[in-house]
Amino acid sequence: MDELYDISIIGCGPAGISAALNAKIRNKNILFFGTELCSIKMHKSPIVFNYLGFPKIKGEDLRQKFLKHAEESGIVLINERVEAVYNIENEFHIRCGEKTYRSKSAIIATGINYGRAIKGETEFLGKGVGYCATCDAPLYEGKRVALIAYTDEAETEGNFLSEICEKVYYIPLYKNIGFLNERVEIIRGEPIEITGEQTVKNLVLDTTTLEVSGVFIIKETLPPQQLVPGLEMDGPHIKVNRNMMTNIEGLYAAGDCAGKPYQLSKAVGEGQIAALHAVEYVDKATSSDKMSILLR
Ligand SMILES: Cc1cc2nc3c(=O)[nH]c(=O)nc-3n(C[C@H](O)[C@H](O)[C@H](O)COP(=O)(O)OP(=O)(O)OC[C@H]3O[C@@H](n4cnc5c(N)ncnc54)[C@H](O)[C@@H]3O)c2cc1C
């Protein structure tokens, strides 16, 4: 059985880095997952005026400082996109592609997608619309699918789908395409609507209509309720208490995904609160495990 870690931190923006740093300072054995530059929002932020101690700093410069601080503290980033978090018998199982990691507690710090859902996306979710090709690809064996890609990380998923599906249409919503194999057909256009009856039948773009059985949508961030089954939401945000704990014991959330205002200082502060409470949770769980062994 794989090693059981203390805390998994999912997301490597300011909330995730702050959580990782505070958990590491408390000597916890952590898993720290992230993608997309850690964080693309900071990378895009021209000038930050309101981060204490760093007046008028470029978002990119602050991002580099955060990452350097983490690296110098011995924090190692696992550069993988987490596809699902399952709460199984007081453990959290973190799925990335074919691999599953285990921890006693977990912190969701995945940020938030500012963009709106495509028309039909929510209606057909689970009826042809999905967010994880690795998870759902077998359902589309020998069928035609479309993949709407907000980020180049979708390329791996597109290549993978092409091994299973009859046809993969790839709709990139970013600029520079890296590597897609010749079985994947690139289609340019803006997604307008996903249509169908009981299940998906078409993806309508402003340039053409694609006849498909499935539409995969790969965004920078997965909707949290898709990432963690059973997670309670408050509108678009994860519902948390003052300790940043969610409705699932041992699972915490921090940063933009846990509510407004969408700001750096709030993300960093919440990352710390989440980490300190996760540490407390892990310590209690560990001492009660030891106690039950002694009583046997
Ligand atoms: C243009 C712009 C300018 C801004 N200017 C300011 C400003 O001046 N001052 C201010 O206070 N705030 C500003 N903000 C807001 C600030 O950037 C955000 O509030 C902050 O970055 C939120 O931090 P976060 O850690 O919650 O999420 P994010 O920064 O979004 O980081 C989340 C990270 O998690 C990763 N991730 C997501 N899902 C997964 C997954 N399934 N597996 C692995 N990794 C995953 C993402 O790739 C990302 O790296 C600005 C935002 C933008 C877009």
The ligand as a Tripos MOL2 file, in Angstrom:
@<TRIPOS>MOLECULE
LIG
   53    58     1     0     0
SMALL
NO_CHARGES

@<TRIPOS>ATOM
      1 C1         -5.6320   40.0510  -13.7160 C.3       1 LIG1
      2 C2         -5.7530   39.8690  -12.2230 C.ar      1 LIG1
      3 C3         -5.2830   40.8280  -11.3700 C.ar      1 LIG1
      4 C4         -5.3930   40.6630   -9.9690 C.ar      1 LIG1
      5 N1         -4.9120   41.6430   -9.1370 N.ar      1 LIG1
      6 C5         -4.9760   41.4960   -7.8050 C.ar      1 LIG1
      7 C6         -4.4710   42.5120   -6.9210 C.ar      1 LIG1
      8 O1         -3.9390   43.5270   -7.3560 O.2       1 LIG1
      9 N2         -4.5880   42.2930   -5.5820 N.ar      1 LIG1
     10 C7         -5.1680   41.1720   -5.0450 C.ar      1 LIG1
     11 O2         -5.2190   41.0500   -3.8220 O.2       1 LIG1
     12 N3         -5.6570   40.2090   -5.8610 N.ar      1 LIG1
     13 C8         -5.5930   40.3370   -7.2170 C.ar      1 LIG1
     14 N4         -6.0940   39.3680   -8.0480 N.ar      1 LIG1
     15 C9         -6.7650   38.1890   -7.4420 C.3       1 LIG1
     16 C10        -5.7520   37.1370   -6.9610 C.3       1 LIG1
     17 O3         -4.8500   36.8270   -8.0010 O.3       1 LIG1
     18 C11        -6.5160   35.9060   -6.5150 C.3       1 LIG1
     19 O4         -7.4440   36.2610   -5.5000 O.3       1 LIG1
     20 C12        -5.5540   34.8410   -5.9580 C.3       1 LIG1
     21 O5         -4.6250   34.4430   -6.9420 O.3       1 LIG1
     22 C13        -6.3610   33.6340   -5.4610 C.3       1 LIG1
     23 O6         -5.4750   32.6780   -4.9770 O.3       1 LIG1
     24 P1         -5.8860   31.1270   -4.8900 P.3       1 LIG1
     25 O7         -4.6700   30.4440   -4.3540 O.co2     1 LIG1
     26 O8         -7.1730   30.9930   -4.2050 O.co2     1 LIG1
     27 O9         -6.1620   30.6690   -6.3950 O.3       1 LIG1
     28 P2         -5.2850   30.7600   -7.7120 P.3       1 LIG1
     29 O10        -4.3140   31.8680   -7.6620 O.co2     1 LIG1
     30 O11        -6.2590   30.7570   -8.8340 O.co2     1 LIG1
     31 O12        -4.4390   29.4150   -7.7000 O.3       1 LIG1
     32 C14        -5.0510   28.1620   -7.8090 C.3       1 LIG1
     33 C15        -4.0410   27.1750   -8.3590 C.3       1 LIG1
     34 O13        -4.5310   25.8600   -8.2610 O.3       1 LIG1
     35 C16        -4.2340   25.1440   -9.4560 C.3       1 LIG1
     36 N5         -5.2610   24.1160   -9.6120 N.ar      1 LIG1
     37 C17        -6.5750   24.3000   -9.8450 C.ar      1 LIG1
     38 N6         -7.2110   23.1230   -9.9390 N.ar      1 LIG1
     39 C18        -6.2570   22.1690   -9.7540 C.ar      1 LIG1
     40 C19        -6.2890   20.7540   -9.7590 C.ar      1 LIG1
     41 N7         -7.4390   20.0780   -9.9610 N.pl3     1 LIG1
     42 N8         -5.1300   20.0820   -9.5520 N.ar      1 LIG1
     43 C20        -3.9680   20.7430   -9.3330 C.ar      1 LIG1
     44 N9         -3.8870   22.1070   -9.3350 N.ar      1 LIG1
     45 C21        -5.0140   22.7880   -9.5490 C.ar      1 LIG1
     46 C22        -4.3360   26.2170  -10.5330 C.3       1 LIG1
     47 O14        -3.7190   25.8090  -11.6890 O.3       1 LIG1
     48 C23        -3.6850   27.3980   -9.8280 C.3       1 LIG1
     49 O15        -2.2940   27.3660   -9.9880 O.3       1 LIG1
     50 C24        -6.0020   39.5080   -9.4350 C.ar      1 LIG1
     51 C25        -6.4860   38.5180  -10.3070 C.ar      1 LIG1
     52 C26        -6.3770   38.6890  -11.6980 C.ar      1 LIG1
     53 C27        -6.8950   37.6110  -12.6080 C.3       1 LIG1
@<TRIPOS>BOND
     1     1     2 1
     2     2     3 ar
     3     2    52 ar
     4     3     4 ar
     5     4     5 ar
     6     4    50 ar
     7     5     6 ar
     8     6     7 ar
     9     6    13 1
    10     7     8 2
    11     7     9 ar
    12     9    10 ar
    13    10    11 2
    14    10    12 ar
    15    12    13 ar
    16    13    14 ar
    17    14    15 1
    18    14    50 ar
    19    15    16 1
    20    16    17 1
    21    16    18 1
    22    18    19 1
    23    18    20 1
    24    20    21 1
    25    20    22 1
    26    22    23 1
    27    23    24 1
    28    24    25 2
    29    24    26 1
    30    24    27 1
    31    27    28 1
    32    28    29 2
    33    28    30 1
    34    28    31 1
    35    31    32 1
    36    32    33 1
    37    33    34 1
    38    33    48 1
    39    34    35 1
    40    35    36 1
    41    35    46 1
    42    36    37 ar
    43    36    45 ar
    44    37    38 ar
    45    38    39 ar
    46    39    40 ar
    47    39    45 ar
    48    40    41 1
    49    40    42 ar
    50    42    43 ar
    51    43    44 ar
    52    44    45 ar
    53    46    47 1
    54    46    48 1
    55    48    49 1
    56    50    51 ar
    57    51    52 ar
    58    52    53 1
@<TRIPOS>SUBSTRUCTURE
     1 LIG1         1 GROUP 0 **** ****
